[in-house]
């Protein structure tokens, strides 16, 4: 089969690898669509340090069941499925992949050549979840960002936190997914902030008030415009970026006693404004990735949001074109909310 192999920062090549063997409890998928995630781009450049040479990336994936193992009963050949990419809640062994940074076994992240940027992928049958009827495979790859946000809102619900007025910092894939989930879980008034006006057009179409961040240095001014748009300070702020400026902006505008949901983690540290948090009794809730329940819930949401989610897809390419596309994304020469690899 053809696969994209990562050999180090800025080095991704199309190579021929052995087609995976389907074990007794596994299914073999012929890939249909794979999303290029921002974490793939950061791994490609070496910025995140979370990709190992010799691996195959790709963790947002939809495929068709091509073969089934002898012990598999829940799958049928021809099924269209989404990949739930967490194989185990334990780190891989060095023989399986890279155990150095993640305590889970995740396809396309730390499991060597078991990644979705390839013609075929073998995985346990229980990780191949049926795509809801009528769902476009390209939309199916967006189950993962929807699941990430769903998991975060599940953490809020467990703690009885939230609010009618919600502000979301960042109009990227996670930020816009947060707008959809917030709208679906009781958010009555929404605002989405970004420094790029073009991104905010889509937020407005989703029913959120667009707030252009004219300068990251003017956090107080931006906070006043958010307050005007929402009719009050936001009770819930979702930081979908995780930078120093986005964290500062979030704290600047949040209502006293409000909740800050931290999803983005671009920066390793943001300079915690301790006295602001303590004196205003702000609750910080961190969230990372997703679990199976959130992924399954995200899959069920796809059909009702298919029109909105289709608008996320601003680029398509083949497997052979992907190294060039990845390079252009990394250099900022290509700006796209989501690029999907078509097979």
RAMO-V67810 format. One line per field, one symbol per residue. phi: phi as a letter, one per 40 degrees, with the letter a starting at -180 (. if undefined). psi: psi as a letter, one per 40 degrees, with the letter a starting at -180 (. if undefined). burial: I if it has 24 or more other ideal C-beta (glycine too) atoms within 12 Angstrom, else O. Layout:
phi: ???
psi: ???
burial: ???
This chain:
phi: .cacbcbhdgbbbcbcbccccccdbbbbbccbabcccdcccccdcgccgbabdgcbchbbababcbabccccbcbbcgccbccccccacbcccdccibccbacbbbdgbabfccbccacbabaddccbbdcddgccdccdccdccccdcdccccccccbfbiicbbbbchbcdcccccccccccbhccbbbbbacbdcccdcdcccgbccbcccaccbccccccccccccgicccbbbccbgbdcccccdccbccdgcbbccbcacccabgcccccccccfccbbcaagabcccccccdccddcbdcccdcccbabacccccdccccccccgcbbacabbccb
psi: iiihhheihfghihihihhiihideiihhhidhhihidddddddeeddefihieihahehihihhdiiideheeiihehhiihhehdifiiiidddahedehfihhhedffbegiegidihhiideeghhhihehhddddeeddddddddddddddddefiaidhhhhhhfadddddddddddefehdhiihiiehdddedddddeeihhhhgdheegdddddddddddefiihdhhhhedfidddddddddeiiheahhhhdifdidieghgddddddefhhhhiihaiadddddddddedddedddddedheiiiiddedddddddddeeehhhdhhhhh.
burial: IOIIIIOOOOOIIIOOIOOIOIOOOIIIIIIIIIIIIIIIIIIIIOOIOIIIOIIIIIIIIIIIIIIIIOOIOOIOOOIIIIIIIIIIOOOIOOOOIIOOOIOIIIIIIIIIIIIIIIIIIIIIIIIIIIIIOOIIIIIIIIIIIIIIIIIIIIIIOOOOIIIOIIIIIIIIIIIIIIIIIIIIIOIOIIIIIIIOOOIIOIIIOIOIIIIIIOOOOOIOOIIOIIIOIIOIIIIIIIIIIIIOIIIIIIIIIIIOOIIIIIIIIIOOOIOOOOOOIOOOOIIIIOIIIIOIOIIIIIIIIIOOIIOIIIIIIIIIIOIOOIIIIIOOIIOOOOOIIIIIIII
